[in-house]
Amino acid sequence: MSVEIITKEDLVQTKEEIIQEMKRLVSKQYLGEKRLLKAKEVMKVLGISPGTLQNMRINGTLPYSMVGGLTYYVYEDILKVIERNMKNRLPDDDEEPNVKMHKI
């Protein structure tokens, strides 16, 4: 029976290989595709009720598509809704903050 010693460096290398493989698989899966979510997934992401989601469809807040009686939403559109409704947003790195500083 042979004993093989695994070092911390071996574990770190394995972890990095797994992360790289996961990134490769995810980017390959979604490359050039729009990720579509069903209503239940959207409600979970946004933390909203079915009624609120319906209101967002009706008032045009969130674009959607219906295929065969199922409603689909584009993931990027959900992110846009979140960004549009963000309160107290921090400025981007290249933006000047809209805050006046006063000496104390």
N, C-alpha and C positions, 0 to 999 in steps of 0.2 A: 504494500500500500504506500503510495507516494503522497507526500504532503506538499501542497503548493501555498506559498505565502503571498497574500494580496496586500499591497501597500496602499497608503492613502493616495499616492500619486496614481495608482492603477484605478482606484475608485473615481478620482477626479476626471481622469481621461475617459473612463466609461460613461460618466455623467455627461461630459461634453459631447461625446459621440451620440448619445441618445438624444440630447437636445438638438443637435444639428440634424439628425435624421427626422425628428418630429417637425422641425421647421421646414425641411425639404418636402415632407409629405403634405403639410398644410399648404404651403405655397403652390405646390403642384396641383393640389385639389381645387384651390380657389383661383388659380392664375387665369385671368381673363374671364372669369365667371362672376356673375352677381349672385351673392348668397341670398337665397330666399328663405324667409321665416314664415311659419304658420302663426295664426292668431294666438294660440297658447304660448308660443315662444316669445312673441312680442309683448304679451301681457306680463310675462315673467321678467323680461329684460327691463321694461319700463315700470314695473310694479303697479300696474293699473288693472281695473276691473273690465269685464267684457263690455259694460255700458260705456265706460270712458273710451275704450278702443273704438266702439261704434260711433261715438260722437266725433272722434278724431277723423274717422272716415267720412262722415257726413259733412263736417265743416271744412274738409280739405286739408286738415293739418298734416295728415299722414297718407301719402299715396299708396294705392293697393291695386292688386289684380285679382280677378276671380277666374278660376279654371275649374270646371266640373263641380261647381258648388263649394269649392275650397277657396279661401281668401289667402293671398300671399303678399308679403311685404318685403321690400329690398332692405337689407341690413344697413346699407349706407344711408338710406332715407331716415331710418330710425336714429342714427347718429346725428344727422342734420337737425332733427327735431330736438334732440337733447341739447345740441349746441345753441340753437335759436332760443331755447327757453332757460339757458343757464343764467343764474343770478350771481352777481358779484364775481364775474369772470376776471381772472388774472390776465394782464396784457401779455401778448406774445413777446419773445425776447427782443425783437426789433422794434416794438412799439414803446412809446414813452408812456409811463403810467399817468393816468388822468387824476393825479392827486397833488394838491399843493402842500408843500412842507413849510411849516412855520417854526421859527427858532423859539426855543423855550428859555 
